[in-house]
Amino acid sequence: MGDIFERLVKNYGPLGQHRERAHGYFAFPKLDGEISNRMNFRGKEMIVWSLNNYLGLANHPEVRKTDADASAQYGLATPMGARMMSGNSDYHEQLEAELAAFEEKEDSILMNYGYQGIMSTIDAICGRHDVIVYDAEAHACIIDGLRLHPGHRYVFKHNDVEDCKKQLERATALIEKQKSGGILVITEGVFGMAGDQGKLKEIVALKSKFDFRLLVDDAHGFGTLGERGAGAGEAQGCQDGIDLYFSTFAKSMASIGAFMAGPKVIIDYIRYNIRSQIFAKSLPMPFVIGNLKRLELLRTKPELKNTLWKNALKLQQGLKDRGFDIGNTDSVVTPVYMKGGVEEATAMVMDLRENYRIFCSIVVYPVIPKGHIIYRLIPTASHTDQDIEETLKAFSETKEKLVAGEYKVSMIPDMAEKKF
Ligand SMILES: Cc1ncc(COP(=O)(O)O)c(C=O)c1O
């Protein structure tokens, strides 16, 4: 008989295998100081492009004060217990009502984490005869939700509406044969890696030909898209056609928690059947009160979103003008596509950090195909023109070095903070 622990230490997985050289630097880095455009990394100040603090709310003085006051008044324990048992409060219900109104839905339900919330919503609302049709690049929380689904699931090619239609035809045929079940389509408002918006308007239009319900994970669209910041549904003018609208508080709201908004009767059903909330302690009061403040600022301070977009467009245009490939982003998420091996990518990231003081995230094989590198830049309202200019200069210079083969190293440099 094999021993599970023995197997695990023989193979730490595709990313874990690099931990001896990467831990604390390429993976699990520690950024110190106030969350902002510039933070400290290993004792050096860096321009930070890897935080989803889109609106700059993380260090907004009103937010910091509200968080502090609510913590002083309630501590982190209140309210104790799961919402259903003893953990409900007027503040929780107020936040749900305000989120629902903002998203033009009848009701909403709070979730402690978006990841668990999406998984558990899929589990709660889909039965074994239901079919889920989903985008191939759906976030891990959607994929894990599908693992809980006992029925069929059909994937459509990323943002390919024709293929979505084909999968809807397959799903419809299966349901007609089974004589029971329905269809749930799941996609995203903005795909967080490439920054392209989901084709929500086109998918909603398919409702004239097919019977289905649509769930949209708008983690990156909430607060950043649409005239009021209500997200990708508002931006594309199809919020009505989204049956269940989801966002986390981990990005524009710079906090913790999430919500799902939709028709009152369905949200009530979820409230009484979502296992990740029923069997877990409710969101502590400082988070709820802090999220009410963030939502108020998000709604009443359009200048935050305007500054975010001014910065994003300046960065994106600057990259394009310098010949960089930023793909099809139509959100503030800014990917930069380059070619190179994992080792080269790490050497370039080191140069960017150590010599140019630019901190950004990279995505390499096995997350994306071999030979490709994606630098992912997240502009925020707290970045400055100077940050953008310095970054564009650094990218131009390091790209030249990459093309000249200056980063060709045979292995990932050993930058680990601790020895394993
Ligand atoms: C698209 C998307 N959905 C869901 C989540 C998970 O949200 P949370 O961090 O609240 O668990 C994330 C990441 O935060 C995300 O990017």
The ligand as an SDF file (V2000), in Angstrom:
LIG
                    3D

 16 16  0  0  0  0  0  0  0  0999 V2000
  -12.9520   35.6570  -11.4420 C   0  0  0  0  0  0  0  0  0  0  0  0
  -12.8240   35.3720   -9.9690 C   0  0  0  0  0  0  0  0  0  0  0  0
  -13.8280   34.7430   -9.3320 N   0  0  0  0  0  0  0  0  0  0  0  0
  -13.7520   34.4570   -8.0270 C   0  0  0  0  0  0  0  0  0  0  0  0
  -12.6440   34.7810   -7.2670 C   0  0  0  0  0  0  0  0  0  0  0  0
  -12.5820   34.3620   -5.8410 C   0  0  0  0  0  0  0  0  0  0  0  0
  -12.9680   35.3660   -4.9610 O   0  0  0  0  0  0  0  0  0  0  0  0
  -12.4800   35.3720   -3.4530 P   0  0  0  0  0  0  0  0  0  0  0  0
  -11.0920   35.9170   -3.4130 O   0  0  0  0  0  0  0  0  0  0  0  0
  -13.4850   36.2600   -2.7650 O   0  0  0  0  0  0  0  0  0  0  0  0
  -12.5480   33.9680   -2.9340 O   0  0  0  0  0  0  0  0  0  0  0  0
  -11.5780   35.4420   -7.8870 C   0  0  0  0  0  0  0  0  0  0  0  0
  -10.3680   35.8400   -7.1190 C   0  0  0  0  0  0  0  0  0  0  0  0
  -10.3670   36.5270   -6.1460 O   0  0  0  0  0  0  0  0  0  0  0  0
  -11.6770   35.7480   -9.2650 C   0  0  0  0  0  0  0  0  0  0  0  0
  -10.6700   36.3740   -9.9170 O   0  0  0  0  0  0  0  0  0  0  0  0
  1  2  1  0
  2  3  1  0
  2 15  2  0
  3  4  2  0
  4  5  1  0
  5  6  1  0
  5 12  2  0
  6  7  1  0
  7  8  1  0
  8  9  2  0
  8 10  1  0
  8 11  1  0
 12 13  1  0
 12 15  1  0
 13 14  2  0
 15 16  1  0
M  END
$$$$
